[in-house]
């Protein structure tokens, strides 16, 4: 029995007419997300960045050569306002992890480019982050991990649909 079971049990006692199946599922998803988010933050923090900065660096890295995107494309990929993105880019540029330059295709625009130092850091961070995730997932057999991934994909599609 875990904390979520106890909460569901308490609601069952106080409000027996409630269907609490969803609470049991999403309570665990929320708690797992918070725990793993904290672990990722700690891993990235040891490398001198936070999760939001990792997201920007990782988005640029996944873009492939030449590892550059517009601030608008970066904001869209991270569901962040342009103002929020500007703050992240300021910190990353100051740390020498990205550069900003005029967009040759749009005089009014900018292009953000991952520096070699930024690329090395994000490559290290993604491995460290995956290790932290794998450490938890290894408690499930591989077949159950695949099953869990498929179930969560299905649930996410239903939520987004």
N, C-alpha and C positions, 0 to 999 in steps of 0.2 A: 504494500500500500504506500502510495506517495502523497505529496501535499495536494495534488489535484484530486485524487480519490477522496481525501478528507473533505475538501471543499464540496465536491459533488455529494458526498454523503450528508454533509450538513444541510445543503439545499434540499436534499431528498427528505430529510427529517422535518425541516421547516416548511417546505412547499412541495409535498409529495406529488402534486398534480403536474409539476414541471417535467418536461423532457430534457434531461441534462447531458445527453450523448454529445451534443456539439460542444458543450462546456468542457467535457473531458478531453475531446480531441484538440480543440483550439487552445485550451489552457496549457496543454503540453507543448503545442507548437510555439505559443508565445514565450513560455519559460525557456524552451530550448533555444529559441532565437535570441533571447536576451543573454543567456549563458554563453552561447557561441559568439555572439557579437562582442561581449566583454573579452573573451579569449582572443578573438581576432584583433581587437583594439590593443591588447597587451603585446601581442606578437609584433604588430606594426609599430607600436610605440617604442619597442626595443630597437627598432631600425630608424627611429626619428621622424616617423610620419603617423598620421591618424587614418582611420578608415576612409574618411571622405577624400583625403589626399591620395590614398591608395587607389580609390575608385577612379580618380582622374588619371593617374599614372597608368593604371591597368587598361583603361579605355584607350588611351593613346597607344599603348603597347599592342593591344589586340587589333588596332587599326592596320597594323603591318607597315612596312616601309612606305613612306619615309617617317612614320610614327607622328603624324600631325593631323590635327582637326581644327575646325573653327570653334571659338568659344560657344557658339550657338549649338553646334553638334555635341559638344561636351556636356552642355547644360541639359540637352534633350536626353542624352544617354543616362544621366544620373538623376533625372527628374528634380533638378535644382534650378532655382531662379538664376538669372544672369548675374544679379548682385551677389548671390552666394557663391557662384562660380568665380567671380572676380576676386573675392577674398582668398579662395583656395589657390587660384593661379598666382596671386601676389606672393603667397607664402612659398609655393613651389618654385617660382622664378627666383625669389630671393635665395632659396637653398640651392640654386643651380641645377634643378631637376627638369625644368622646362624653359623654353624661350618663347617670347612673343615677337612676331614680326608682321609687317604689313602683308596682307593677302595679295599676291600678284594678280589674282583673277578678280579682285574686288577692292578698289581703292579705299572704300570705307571700312573694310573688314580686316580682321587679324587672323593669323594662323598660329596655333600653339604647337610647338614641336618638343618632343621628348628628347632630352639631352642624353649623351652616352651614360653619364652618371645616373640620370633618372631611369634609364633602361636597366642598368645593372642593379639598381635598388629595387625596382619593381619585380625584376626576375627573382631576386633573393626573397622578396616579400611574398610573392605568390607561392613559392615553395614552402616557406615557413608557415603561411596561412593554411595551405593544404595539409601540411603535417599535423597542425593542430586539429583540423577537421577529421582527418583520418584516424587520429588517436581516439576520438570518440566513436566514430563509425566502426572501428575494428571490434567493438563489443557485439556487433551483429555479424552473423555469417554472411558471406557474399551474396547468396541467393536472397536473403532477407533484405539486404541493402538494395539490391535491384528492385525487389518488390516494393519497398518503401519509396524509392525514387519514382516508380511508376504510379503508385497511389497518390503521392504528393503532386505529380505532374497532372494527374486527372483532377484532383481537388483544386489546384491552382487554375486550371483551364475553366472549371466551373465558376470559380470566384471572379475571374477576369471576363468571362462570357457574358 
